Amino acid sequence: MASKETNQNSLNIFTFWKAQQPAWKTTVYRTSMERLGYKAVLPYLSLYIVLMGATKAQIGYVTSLGMIVSALMAPFLGQHIDRNGPKKMYLFGIAVLLGGYIALWGAPVWQVAALGMFLHTMGSTLGGQSCSNICGNCLQSCDRAKGMLVCETFAAGALGMIGPAFAGWYLVNVMNVPEGTSPTDPNSIRPLFMFCIILTVLSMLLIIFKLDVSHLGGAKRVKRNALKDAIDMMRADKSCAKWIIMQGVNRMPTAMIIPFLQLYAAEVKGASTSELAMMTTCTALTALTCGYFVGIAADKYGRKKVLATTIGLYVAGLAILLATKNTVMLYVVGILAGFQEISMVVSGSVQNELVPHWALGRWAGANGMIGSLIAAAVAAVAGLIYDNVGPHWLFIIYIVAELVIRLPLLFTLPETLTYTPDEEKFQSLLENA
């Protein structure tokens, strides 16, 4: 009977919500606000900068630079989070994100818009590091995947559908972009960034006044080398070393797929303004309808199986994108693209189970550093590949990396649903540097 009751409670998202800590709930609210704005501008972000005069290669360089800076900062921020808690670093990431939206909104030339994209990339990464720490510490192991996917369901799902729907309506009905075409004037896209600025300011106020994480942090206040911590973690457990390699592949879509997916759909497949918005809405629909239930499956049947399935569905969507000649099929691509966002969350739940909880900040920093450096290298050449080799090669390279590197390594990891890390292996992190 107990098992049956547990299953029923898992299916009742409202009962699950009530049982969680206030700090986690506040993070869900903030993430939802951020995604509402981001999803509104996502279909047009790269197009906006290209219309201002940038090349695809330059977009790649800007994305790469943002990831390099994030990578260099990540270990130090992780150490700070372990000692002092995540709130200050969370606010720092949101502030950088806000600066990015302000630069994009006010940009007189593409170089300023590119600065905004750089700050957006960096702010999203740094803010996400604190967000991940809160999830890792506030959610129990048996609830972690579905808890993180509750956030995905509402943030990337419900509000992620409203954002692009509003943006598409606004461009056609207010900015008079002709139906059946994509925007040709960057000034028609510009007002959407003010919407993002307002939401980001509100989310910052929410974190300032409502987030209480005073119970987190408190790691030993000794002077340590953050880069040495990252290396020691990889040496401590071979699963950690494998995971960091996998994280490099996991971050590749941020560098070479997401910045160019909508651009590819518009330029190569002929998608219109409404179709670009509908693709993003379809992606959000997947998160809304599938996110929480994927989390339940991951917490019940194993995270490795579920993660592999979501990766496979995303790869299938990209294969359809390459093969299709019908713009209607782009909606299917959008639906399957939603599983990339879900897989990122399931991946995060696995990551948080590989090290002791007192080291989660530094572990997130290590992953952020290596993952961002690999993604930065990819981003630096992604635009060149798009312009000079062929845009389809971006998608082919990523698909091969998933099938040849990430999935084989995934199946060699322990099932973290029933795994407890050996804290003795990580004792070097408690010693003076």
Backbone torsions as a table, in degrees:
resi	resn	phi	psi	omega
1	MET	NA	-37.7	-178.4
2	ALA	-61.8	-40.3	-178.9
3	SER	-66.0	-39.7	179.5
4	LYS	-63.8	-41.7	179.4
5	GLU	-64.3	-39.4	178.3
6	THR	-61.9	-42.9	179.7
7	ASN	-63.7	-40.6	178.7
8	GLN	-64.2	-41.1	178.9
9	ASN	-64.4	-35.7	179.0
10	SER	-64.5	-36.8	-179.2
11	LEU	-74.5	-20.9	179.0
12	ASN	-89.9	98.5	-174.3
13	ILE	-65.6	-28.7	-178.5
14	PHE	-72.3	-40.2	175.7
15	THR	-63.1	-42.0	178.5
16	PHE	-61.9	-43.7	-178.6
17	TRP	-60.1	-46.3	-177.4
18	LYS	-61.8	-28.1	-174.9
19	ALA	-81.9	-8.4	-172.8
20	GLN	-91.2	163.3	-176.7
21	GLN	-73.0	146.6	-179.0
22	PRO	-57.0	-36.3	-177.9
23	ALA	-62.2	-40.0	179.3
24	TRP	-67.6	-41.3	179.3
25	LYS	-61.4	-42.0	178.4
26	THR	-61.3	-39.5	178.4
27	THR	-64.0	-38.0	177.2
28	VAL	-63.0	-43.8	178.5
29	TYR	-59.9	-45.1	-177.7
30	ARG	-66.3	-43.2	179.9
31	THR	-62.4	-38.4	179.1
32	SER	-61.6	-43.0	179.3
33	MET	-65.4	-41.2	-179.6
34	GLU	-64.5	-42.9	-178.6
35	ARG	-68.5	-34.2	178.0
36	LEU	-56.6	-46.6	178.7
37	GLY	-70.4	-46.3	-175.9
38	TYR	-63.1	-41.7	-179.2
39	LYS	-67.5	-25.9	177.4
40	ALA	-67.5	-38.6	-176.3
41	VAL	-95.1	-15.1	-174.9
42	LEU	-53.7	-45.1	-177.6
43	PRO	-62.2	-16.9	-171.3
44	TYR	-124.2	3.1	-172.6
45	LEU	-63.6	-56.1	179.7
46	SER	-65.7	-38.2	179.1
47	LEU	-61.4	-38.2	179.2
48	TYR	-58.1	-46.5	-177.1
49	ILE	-72.7	-36.2	176.9
50	VAL	-64.7	-40.7	179.0
51	LEU	-65.4	-23.5	177.5
52	MET	-83.7	-7.3	174.4
53	GLY	122.9	-2.5	-179.6
54	ALA	-79.3	153.1	173.0
55	THR	-93.6	166.8	178.0
56	LYS	-64.0	-34.8	178.4
57	ALA	-62.9	-40.3	179.9
58	GLN	-67.1	-36.2	174.5
59	ILE	-61.4	-41.5	178.0
60	GLY	-62.8	-41.9	179.2
61	TYR	-63.3	-41.6	-179.3
62	VAL	-64.8	-45.7	177.8
63	THR	-60.0	-41.6	-179.9
64	SER	-62.4	-44.0	-178.8
65	LEU	-63.2	-41.4	177.4
66	GLY	-60.6	-38.7	-180.0
67	MET	-72.1	-35.1	178.2
68	ILE	-64.2	-46.2	178.8
69	VAL	-62.0	-42.4	177.6
70	SER	-61.6	-40.7	-179.3
71	ALA	-62.7	-43.1	-178.3
72	LEU	-68.5	-31.2	-178.5
73	MET	-84.3	-26.4	-169.8
74	ALA	-55.3	-48.3	-179.3
75	PRO	-62.3	-37.7	-179.1
76	PHE	-70.5	-38.6	176.0
77	LEU	-65.9	-39.4	178.6
78	GLY	-61.6	-42.0	177.7
79	GLN	-64.6	-40.5	177.9
80	HIS	-63.1	-40.9	-179.9
81	ILE	-64.2	-42.6	179.5
82	ASP	-61.9	-34.0	-177.7
83	ARG	-84.9	-41.6	-168.4
84	ASN	-115.9	-1.5	-175.5
85	GLY	89.1	167.1	-170.4
86	PRO	-91.2	-5.9	-168.3
87	LYS	-64.4	-48.3	-177.2
88	LYS	-62.8	-41.5	-179.9
89	MET	-70.7	-31.8	175.2
90	TYR	-60.6	-48.0	179.6
91	LEU	-64.4	-35.9	177.7
92	PHE	-62.6	-45.2	179.1
93	GLY	-62.5	-41.8	179.2
94	ILE	-65.5	-38.6	178.7
95	ALA	-62.7	-42.0	177.8
96	VAL	-64.7	-41.3	177.5
97	LEU	-60.5	-42.7	178.2
98	LEU	-61.4	-43.2	177.2
99	GLY	-59.3	-36.7	178.1
100	GLY	-64.0	-44.5	179.8
101	TYR	-66.7	-37.3	178.9
102	ILE	-63.7	-43.0	179.1
103	ALA	-64.1	-41.0	179.0
104	LEU	-65.0	-40.8	-178.1
105	TRP	-67.3	-42.7	-174.1
106	GLY	-95.1	3.9	-172.3
107	ALA	-60.7	120.8	175.1
108	PRO	-84.5	-23.4	-179.7
109	VAL	-137.7	165.5	-174.9
110	TRP	-64.8	-28.2	-179.0
111	GLN	-63.2	-37.2	177.5
112	VAL	-71.2	-38.8	175.7
113	ALA	-62.5	-37.8	177.6
114	ALA	-65.1	-37.8	174.4
115	LEU	-60.0	-40.6	177.7
116	GLY	-62.3	-40.4	178.3
117	MET	-66.4	-38.5	176.5
118	PHE	-60.1	-48.6	-179.6
119	LEU	-65.9	-36.1	178.2
120	HIS	-63.2	-45.2	178.9
121	THR	-60.4	-45.1	-178.5
122	MET	-68.7	-45.4	-178.4
123	GLY	-63.6	-39.7	178.7
124	SER	-62.9	-41.3	-178.9
125	THR	-67.9	-45.3	-176.4
126	LEU	-70.6	-41.3	176.6
127	GLY	-64.6	-38.0	179.1
128	GLY	-64.6	-29.0	178.9
129	GLN	-64.8	-41.9	177.2
130	SER	-70.1	-41.2	178.5
131	CYS	-58.1	-45.1	179.3
132	SER	-61.5	-38.9	179.4
133	ASN	-63.9	-40.3	179.6
134	ILE	-65.1	-43.4	177.3
135	CYS	-62.3	-43.4	-178.2
136	GLY	-63.1	-33.8	-176.8
137	ASN	-92.6	-24.8	-174.3
138	CYS	-97.1	-17.5	-179.2
139	LEU	-105.3	135.9	176.3
140	GLN	-70.3	155.5	-177.4
141	SER	-56.5	-41.9	-176.4
142	CYS	-70.6	-14.5	-178.4
143	ASP	-114.0	0.9	-166.5
144	ARG	-65.0	-46.1	-176.8
145	ALA	-65.5	-48.2	-178.9
146	LYS	-69.6	-31.7	176.5
147	GLY	-64.1	-45.4	179.0
148	MET	-67.1	-29.8	179.5
149	LEU	-84.3	-14.7	166.4
150	VAL	-61.5	-45.0	177.0
151	CYS	-59.2	-44.6	-179.8
152	GLU	-65.0	-38.0	-178.5
153	THR	-61.7	-45.5	-178.0
154	PHE	-83.1	-43.5	-174.7
155	ALA	-72.1	-59.0	-177.9
156	ALA	-83.4	-17.6	-176.4
157	GLY	-90.3	-84.7	-174.0
158	ALA	-58.7	-55.2	-178.4
159	LEU	-73.9	-26.9	176.6
160	GLY	-67.9	-19.4	173.9
161	MET	-83.2	-38.6	-178.4
162	ILE	-65.8	-41.3	-176.8
163	GLY	-56.4	-58.7	-179.0
164	PRO	-67.8	-31.2	177.3
165	ALA	-63.5	-43.4	177.2
166	PHE	-63.5	-44.0	-177.5
167	ALA	-62.9	-44.8	179.1
168	GLY	-62.1	-42.6	177.9
169	TRP	-62.8	-43.8	-176.9
170	TYR	-62.5	-45.0	-177.2
171	LEU	-65.3	-40.6	-177.0
172	VAL	-76.7	-42.9	-170.4
173	ASN	-95.5	-26.2	-178.9
174	VAL	-104.2	-46.1	-178.8
175	MET	-90.5	-1.4	173.3
176	ASN	60.4	36.2	170.8
177	VAL	-72.6	125.4	-176.1
178	PRO	-58.0	135.2	176.9
179	GLU	-59.6	137.0	178.7
180	GLY	89.6	2.5	177.3
181	THR	-126.7	168.8	173.1
182	SER	-100.8	157.0	-178.2
183	PRO	-58.0	141.3	176.8
184	THR	-117.1	-5.0	179.7
185	ASP	-122.8	120.5	-178.3
186	PRO	-61.0	-26.0	-178.9
187	ASN	-68.4	-19.1	175.7
188	SER	-75.0	-23.7	-179.9
189	ILE	-90.6	-30.0	-171.8
190	ARG	-49.4	-44.7	-176.3
191	PRO	-60.5	-22.9	180.0
192	LEU	-62.1	-28.4	-178.8
193	PHE	-71.7	-26.6	174.4
194	MET	-65.7	-37.4	174.0
195	PHE	-57.3	-42.5	179.0
196	CYS	-67.2	-39.3	179.9
197	ILE	-60.8	-46.1	-179.0
198	ILE	-61.2	-45.8	-179.3
199	LEU	-65.5	-37.8	-179.6
200	THR	-67.5	-39.8	176.5
201	VAL	-62.6	-43.9	179.2
202	LEU	-62.9	-39.8	179.9
203	SER	-67.7	-34.3	177.1
204	MET	-65.6	-42.8	177.4
205	LEU	-62.7	-37.0	177.8
206	LEU	-60.8	-45.3	-179.6
207	ILE	-68.0	-39.8	-179.1
208	ILE	-61.1	-45.1	-169.6
209	PHE	-100.0	-18.4	-173.5
210	LYS	-117.3	-18.8	-176.4
211	LEU	-85.0	117.6	176.9
212	ASP	-115.4	105.9	178.5
213	VAL	-123.4	33.3	-178.7
214	SER	-64.5	-19.4	179.6
215	HIS	-83.5	-7.0	179.8
216	LEU	-99.5	164.6	-176.1
217	GLY	84.6	-162.2	178.2
218	GLY	94.6	11.9	175.5
219	ALA	-63.3	159.1	-176.2
220	LYS	-54.4	126.2	-175.9
221	ARG	-85.5	74.6	176.6
222	VAL	-117.3	153.7	178.9
223	LYS	-76.2	120.3	-176.6
224	ARG	-131.7	160.0	176.0
225	ASN	-91.4	112.8	-174.9
226	ALA	-62.5	-37.7	179.5
227	LEU	-68.4	-36.0	177.2
228	LYS	-65.4	-37.7	176.3
229	ASP	-57.6	-44.5	-179.0
230	ALA	-61.9	-43.8	179.6
231	ILE	-66.3	-41.5	-179.8
232	ASP	-62.0	-35.4	178.9
233	MET	-66.4	-40.5	178.5
234	MET	-67.6	-33.0	178.2
235	ARG	-76.5	-27.5	-173.8
236	ALA	-66.4	-37.2	-175.2
237	ASP	-146.2	128.3	-177.8
238	LYS	-63.4	-25.7	176.2
239	SER	-64.1	-35.3	177.6
240	CYS	-66.2	-40.9	179.2
241	ALA	-64.4	-42.4	177.8
242	LYS	-63.3	-41.7	-176.3
243	TRP	-63.9	-37.6	-179.3
244	ILE	-67.1	-34.9	174.4
245	ILE	-64.4	-45.0	178.7
246	MET	-61.6	-35.4	-178.6
247	GLN	-64.6	-31.7	175.8
248	GLY	-60.5	-43.8	176.9
249	VAL	-68.2	-39.5	-179.7
250	ASN	-59.0	-32.1	-178.4
251	ARG	-87.3	-7.8	-178.1
252	MET	-58.9	-40.0	178.6
253	PRO	-57.7	-35.8	178.4
254	THR	-59.6	-31.8	-174.2
255	ALA	-94.0	-36.2	-169.7
256	MET	-127.8	-5.9	179.1
257	ILE	-112.2	-57.5	-175.1
258	ILE	-60.2	-43.3	-179.7
259	PRO	-66.0	-19.6	-172.6
260	PHE	-117.6	-7.9	-176.0
261	LEU	-60.5	-51.9	-178.8
262	GLN	-68.0	-36.1	177.9
263	LEU	-63.5	-42.8	177.9
264	TYR	-63.3	-43.2	180.0
265	ALA	-62.2	-37.9	-178.9
266	ALA	-75.7	-47.9	-172.1
267	GLU	-80.9	-39.6	-174.7
268	VAL	-95.5	-40.0	-176.4
269	LYS	-97.7	-6.9	175.3
270	GLY	76.4	27.5	-179.1
271	ALA	-70.2	141.3	179.1
272	SER	-89.3	176.5	177.3
273	THR	-55.0	-47.3	-178.6
274	SER	-67.1	-37.1	-179.6
275	GLU	-70.0	-36.5	175.8
276	LEU	-63.4	-43.6	178.0
277	ALA	-64.1	-40.4	-178.9
278	MET	-67.2	-34.5	175.3
279	MET	-58.4	-47.3	-179.7
280	THR	-66.1	-37.4	177.0
281	THR	-63.5	-40.5	178.2
282	CYS	-63.4	-38.1	176.9
283	THR	-61.0	-43.9	179.0
284	ALA	-66.6	-34.8	178.8
285	LEU	-60.7	-38.7	177.6
286	THR	-61.7	-45.4	178.5
287	ALA	-62.2	-40.0	-178.0
288	LEU	-66.2	-45.5	-173.4
289	THR	-86.7	-26.9	-173.1
290	CYS	-111.2	-23.6	-169.5
291	GLY	-53.2	-57.3	-175.1
292	TYR	-64.0	-39.2	-177.6
293	PHE	-71.9	-31.9	172.3
294	VAL	-64.1	-39.7	177.0
295	GLY	-61.9	-42.8	176.7
296	ILE	-59.4	-45.2	179.6
297	ALA	-62.4	-40.5	-179.6
298	ALA	-64.7	-39.5	-179.3
299	ASP	-77.1	-16.9	-178.6
300	LYS	-101.5	-45.2	-172.3
301	TYR	-103.2	-11.7	179.7
302	GLY	122.1	135.3	-175.1
303	ARG	-78.0	-28.7	179.9
304	LYS	-63.2	-46.9	-178.4
305	LYS	-62.8	-44.5	-177.5
306	VAL	-68.0	-41.4	179.2
307	LEU	-62.2	-44.1	178.8
308	ALA	-61.5	-38.8	179.8
309	THR	-65.5	-44.9	-179.1
310	THR	-66.9	-37.0	175.8
311	ILE	-61.7	-44.7	-179.6
312	GLY	-60.8	-39.8	179.6
313	LEU	-67.2	-38.6	178.4
314	TYR	-66.2	-44.3	177.9
315	VAL	-60.3	-40.3	178.0
316	ALA	-61.6	-38.7	178.0
317	GLY	-62.8	-41.2	178.8
318	LEU	-67.5	-34.9	176.9
319	ALA	-64.2	-40.0	176.8
320	ILE	-64.1	-41.3	178.3
321	LEU	-55.9	-43.2	-178.8
322	LEU	-68.8	-34.0	-172.0
323	ALA	-89.2	-28.5	-170.1
324	THR	-72.5	148.0	172.6
325	LYS	-118.8	6.0	-177.1
326	ASN	-113.9	121.5	-176.9
327	THR	-64.8	-22.7	177.0
328	VAL	-62.3	-33.4	179.2
329	MET	-67.0	-16.3	176.4
330	LEU	-63.5	-25.2	175.9
331	TYR	-67.5	-37.3	175.8
332	VAL	-64.8	-40.9	176.0
333	VAL	-58.7	-44.0	178.2
334	GLY	-61.3	-42.3	178.6
335	ILE	-60.6	-48.1	-178.3
336	LEU	-71.3	-27.3	176.8
337	ALA	-63.8	-25.4	176.8
338	GLY	-60.3	-25.3	-179.7
339	PHE	-74.4	-17.8	173.5
340	GLN	-67.1	-43.0	178.6
341	GLU	-65.7	-39.2	178.0
342	ILE	-65.8	-42.0	-179.4
343	SER	-64.8	-32.9	176.5
344	MET	-61.4	-38.9	-179.3
345	VAL	-72.0	-44.6	177.0
346	VAL	-61.3	-39.7	176.7
347	SER	-59.6	-40.8	177.8
348	GLY	-62.8	-35.6	178.6
349	SER	-68.4	-36.4	175.7
350	VAL	-65.3	-46.4	-178.5
351	GLN	-55.5	-41.4	-176.8
352	ASN	-72.0	-7.6	-179.7
353	GLU	-100.7	-3.5	-173.1
354	LEU	-89.4	-14.5	-179.4
355	VAL	-133.4	162.7	175.1
356	PRO	-60.7	150.9	-176.0
357	HIS	-63.4	-29.2	-178.8
358	TRP	-71.1	-8.1	180.0
359	ALA	-113.2	11.5	-174.6
360	LEU	-61.5	-37.0	-179.7
361	GLY	-62.5	-47.7	-179.9
362	ARG	-68.9	-33.2	178.1
363	TRP	-66.4	-43.6	175.8
364	ALA	-62.4	-37.3	177.5
365	GLY	-63.7	-42.0	178.7
366	ALA	-63.1	-44.4	178.7
367	ASN	-65.6	-40.6	178.8
368	GLY	-63.0	-39.0	-178.5
369	MET	-66.2	-56.4	-176.3
370	ILE	-66.5	-46.7	-178.7
371	GLY	-60.6	-41.9	-178.8
372	SER	-70.2	-36.1	178.2
373	LEU	-64.9	-42.6	178.3
374	ILE	-65.7	-45.8	179.4
375	ALA	-62.8	-35.9	179.2
376	ALA	-64.1	-41.7	178.4
377	ALA	-62.7	-40.6	178.6
378	VAL	-65.9	-44.7	-178.4
379	ALA	-62.5	-34.2	-177.8
380	ALA	-62.9	-29.9	-178.4
381	VAL	-105.3	-8.9	-175.3
382	ALA	-61.3	-45.6	180.0
383	GLY	-64.2	-38.1	177.3
384	LEU	-63.7	-41.5	177.4
385	ILE	-62.4	-43.9	-179.2
386	TYR	-58.5	-46.6	-174.5
387	ASP	-79.2	-38.0	-167.2
388	ASN	-109.3	-26.9	-178.7
389	VAL	-103.4	-41.2	-179.1
390	GLY	143.2	130.3	-176.3
391	PRO	-62.0	-28.8	-178.9
392	HIS	-65.1	-23.9	-178.5
393	TRP	-67.7	-25.6	175.2
394	LEU	-58.5	-45.2	-176.6
395	PHE	-73.5	-37.1	179.7
396	ILE	-65.1	-44.6	-179.3
397	ILE	-60.3	-44.3	-179.8
398	TYR	-65.1	-43.9	179.8
399	ILE	-58.9	-44.4	179.4
400	VAL	-62.8	-41.5	179.6
401	ALA	-60.9	-40.4	177.7
402	GLU	-63.9	-46.7	-174.0
403	LEU	-74.7	-30.3	-174.1
404	VAL	-97.6	-29.9	-174.7
405	ILE	-111.3	-60.4	-168.7
406	ARG	-70.5	-49.6	-177.5
407	LEU	-63.4	-44.2	176.8
408	PRO	-59.9	-40.6	178.3
409	LEU	-67.0	-36.5	179.8
410	LEU	-56.8	-41.4	-176.0
411	PHE	-75.0	-9.0	175.3
412	THR	-93.6	-7.1	179.8
413	LEU	-81.1	156.6	172.5
414	PRO	-69.6	155.0	174.0
415	GLU	-74.8	108.6	-171.3
416	THR	-71.6	-12.2	177.3
417	LEU	-60.4	-30.8	-178.9
418	THR	-121.0	23.9	-172.3
419	TYR	-109.6	136.4	173.6
420	THR	-120.7	119.2	-178.2
421	PRO	-64.4	145.9	178.3
422	ASP	-80.0	105.7	-174.6
423	GLU	-65.4	-24.1	179.0
424	GLU	-61.1	-32.5	-178.9
425	LYS	-67.5	-20.8	-173.9
426	PHE	-108.0	14.0	-176.8
427	GLN	-64.4	-24.7	-179.8
428	SER	-62.5	-22.7	-179.9
429	LEU	-74.2	-13.4	179.7
430	LEU	-96.8	-5.0	-177.5
431	GLU	-93.2	160.1	177.0
432	ASN	-64.7	141.5	177.8
433	ALA	-69.5	NA	NA
